[in-house]
Amino acid sequence: MHRAVALLLALFIAHAPLAIATTGNAQALTPLPDQLLAQAIQAVREQRLDAAEADINRLLKLQPDFHLAHLVRGDILRARAHTLPTLGAAHHTPANDERLADLRDEAKARLQRHLHQPDPRLLPTAILQIAPKHPFVLLADTSRSRLYLFENMAGEPRLLRDYYLSIGRMGTEKRREGDKKTPLGAYRITTHLSDKKLTDFYGAGAFPLNYPNAWDRAQGRTGHGIWLHGVPSDTYSRAPNSSDGCLVVTNPDLNDLRRYIKIGQTPLIIAQRVEWLDRPAWTVQRHELLKAARRHTAGLHHASVFLNRDEHLASIDLPAHDGTVDTTYLRKNKGRWSVVKLQPPHARQKLAQNTH
């Protein structure tokens, strides 16, 4: 019996059954390269090697620079005659062990997306309300290597698409300059840098974020240059943890996202893990937070409301008349929401010194 790439990857994920998207809504959320990769892996698992090879060949014709697909194709060919001990066995040499490890991580991340697809009927707790001036919102789930695109439907988020995502090589919770981590929180895209203004490293272009925001600065977090950008022209995608802190997507996905991004306004929320709730549970959280916010903020029907569960923090983004955004922060302590009055880092340091 052939035990090739698909079965081995399923073992990575605790023997969970491999679920390929079959409904119209689920398929619409999935970029075609991801569909073909998952179909090929499913076919290998079912010992349909001809179908698997056909899907991989179609994928490589569509994306000849998809390194993971080349790896899987090599394993499919070897699986016709040999049992494979691990993904990438057909390409294993001591010199490329690190590269194979990156590709295995990418394969695992892409398969997890198919095993744990977001139900379009569920809503993310990270987005509790969207301002009328924000037609779209981006939400990154760093633990699952996914970037979700939501449409504003009467103030509520409706999932349109999701994309494979790479983040900082040292993970998340950026604290300081050069730590190679991706920040967590609510940010906005401030500008667009075309590929003509950048080196090939950034691929199809870049969208810088407003990191550090007011909350980051008040916490003494440093660093800069956190962008959403593409990949070099000879690369389809990167490993899940491979950037210096930026969010990285494929060039086709970045070009697709350009249609939805409004410079200076489009929010990009970065979460450790996105929590999905059914509508009644989501509505309870929304009403609780809005009730607390109304005591401190006027005009909430014009605001976007985002929740950072990792820091028990909510940000209320209210578009100003001059096109900027005013942000109010609320933090939950002992079950109660209250406004946070931000102090600059030097003031916090001075206060701490005076208390010793």
Secondary structure by P-SEA (a helix, b strand, c coil): cccccaaaaaaaaccccccccccaaaaaaccaaaaaaaaaaaaaaacaaaaaaaaaaaaaaacccaaaaaaaaaaaaaaaccccccccccccccccaaaaaaaaaaaaaaaaaaaccccccccccccccccccccbbbbbcccccbbbbbcccccbbbbcbbbbbbccccccccccccccbbbbccccccccccccccccccccbbbbcccccaaaaaacccccccccccccccccccccccccbbbbbcaaaaaaaccccccccbbbbbbcbbbbbcaaaaaaaaaaaaaaaaacccccccbbbbbcccccbbbbbbbccccbbbbbbbbbcccbbbbbbcccaaaaaaaaaaac
